[in-house]
Amino acid sequence: MAIVELVPVELIPDFDALVEVWIALFGRSESSSVSGICRQFWEADFRTGVARRAIIDVARQRFLIQVKPLVRLLRGMTGSGFLDTDSLSTADSSHEGEGLSEERKDCDTCVFQYLYKLPTFPQVLPLSACAGAHAIYERQPERYGSSKTNSGPTYLNLRPIRLPGGSVLPAKSTGRVLSGDGADHIVVCWQHEHSGWKLILEVLTDYVNRKRLDYGSGGTYRDVSFGRRGSAQTITLQIGDIGMERDSHGDEDMITDVLDRVRSVIRDNPQQAAELMFSLEEGEPVVAHTMTESQPPDLVQLTTMILEEALSRSNGGAKSPSRIKLITSAIS
């Protein structure tokens, strides 16, 4: 904890390396060894001040543009310890059927609640969508001399926007600029409460769609900027529209992390599993589900589809390490 109190997390040059160290400390050991310090973090350090929780909050501000940091951090903070997709895990460290300790139960609850109500949503905005008669966003003039600390440029959305996960960002919501170097795009973080669990469902649905239908990014800014008129028109953005980073070698590792994230919080915890399933079913469907005449697939169905697709690509061919981990996570 000393390093995050001495140096702001945002200023640490290699954030990904810090994430790996954090996960190694809290998540890569037997549950009996890490569940205690995980619970101490949630009950003490998390509430002490922003510095000690900053690594998770920074990852949250970047989620869903960057999926893996927050998903992996929270997986490590459940107190579950090793999962069988971890290269350091052994049969002796799995503790299958050992039961749910009080420490793990408390950590599961804290992790579930943290992701259940996220206060921000980041988005990569093309500056071309901020100008002209059909602008979707508008930069607000900076006010100098205000009693409040100047937090930099802010933007408003001029129309309601249905975001990935199914929630609607009301018109005139405020977004703070996270990064922008004068290029064609900026990263804005909207003040908007929504469920991170619905985003998990969105990621899985989008992955299944891309694997099964082989479609492009769809719903580009060209379409929403010039194809619809009227200030009250709700715009729907897909995952590809908000700027989510994708691995050039495929998203198998990311989907494995997402599935590991889910099973770590419900393992040996049927009550938490029921609460999770309810949270995924409430509210509007994810935007990746476009077949309005049918019900969107639930978590179990999506996991089955992912497993079937991964197995079909493994028949008669060499299995990559990433695909083996994906199959292991989906089948566990």
C-alpha positions, 0 to 999 in steps of 0.5 A, a space after each residue: 500500500 505504501 507505493 500508492 500512497 506515495 505516488 498517485 496511481 495515474 502517474 505510475 508509468 507502467 499501470 499494467 505492471 502494477 495491476 500484475 503485482 496487485 493480482 499476485 499479492 491478493 489473488 495468486 495463492 491458496 484461498 486460505 492465504 489471501 482471503 484474510 488480506 482481501 477482506 481487510 482491504 474491503 473493510 479497512 483500506 478501501 474505506 480509508 481514503 482514495 489513495 489505497 483504492 485508487 488502482 481499482 478506481 482508475 481501472 473502473 474509469 477505463 472500463 469498458 474501453 479496457 476490460 481486463 484490468 478491472 475484471 482481473 483486479 476484482 477477480 483477485 479481490 474475491 479471496 478465491 485464490 487460484 483458479 484452474 486457469 492460472 498457470 501457477 495453480 496445481 491440483 493441491 491448490 484448487 481446494 475443490 469443495 472446501 466450502 465458503 469461508 466467512 472471509 470469502 463470503 464477505 469479499 464476494 459481497 463487496 466485489 459484487 456490490 462494487 461492480 453492481 453500481 458503477 458511477 462512471 462510463 468512459 467512451 472514446 469520442 471522435 471529434 467529428 461527432 462534436 461539430 456541425 448541424 448533426 453534432 451528438 456531443 458539445 464541449 462546454 466552455 471552461 470556467 475560470 475563477 470558479 470556487 471549485 477545482 478546475 477539472 479540465 474540459 467537459 462535454 455534454 451529450 445532446 441526445 439520449 444515448 443507449 450505452 452497452 449494457 442497456 442503460 440510457 445516458 440522459 441528454 445533457 449528461 456531463 463527461 470529463 475528459 480523461 485524455 486527449 492530445 488534440 488528435 481525432 479522438 478524445 476519451 470522456 468519462 460520463 457521470 452515469 450510474 449503471 451496472 457493470 454486471 450488465 457490461 459483462 453480459 454485453 461483452 459475452 454477447 458481443 463475443 458470441 455474435 462476432 464468432 457466430 455471425 462474423 459481422 463488422 463493428 456496425 453502428 458507426 458514427 457515420 450512421 448515427 450522426 447523419 442517419 437520424 434527426 431530432 434532438 429527442 432521438 435515442 442513439 444506440 451505441 455498440 461496444 465497437 462504437 465506444 472504443 473498446 480495445 481488442 487484442 489483435 490475436 483475438 479476444 479469448 484471453 479477455 473472455 477467459 478473464 471475464 468468465 473467471 471473474 464471474 465464477 470466482 464470485 459465485 464459487 461455493 456461493 449459491 446465494 451470490 449466484 442467485 443475486 448475480 443472475 437476478 442482476 443480469 436479468 433486470 433492466 433493459 436487454 444488452 444492446 448487442 442483442 438485436 433480435 427483438 422477437 426473441 429473449 436475449 441469451 442468459 449467462 448460462 446460455 452464453 457460456 454454453 455457446 462460447 464453450 461449443 464454439 471453442 470446442 468446434 475450433 479445436 476439433 482435429 487441430 492444435 489447441 492454443 494455450 489461450 483456447 485451452 484456458 477458455 474451454 477450462 473456464 467455460 466448463 468449470 
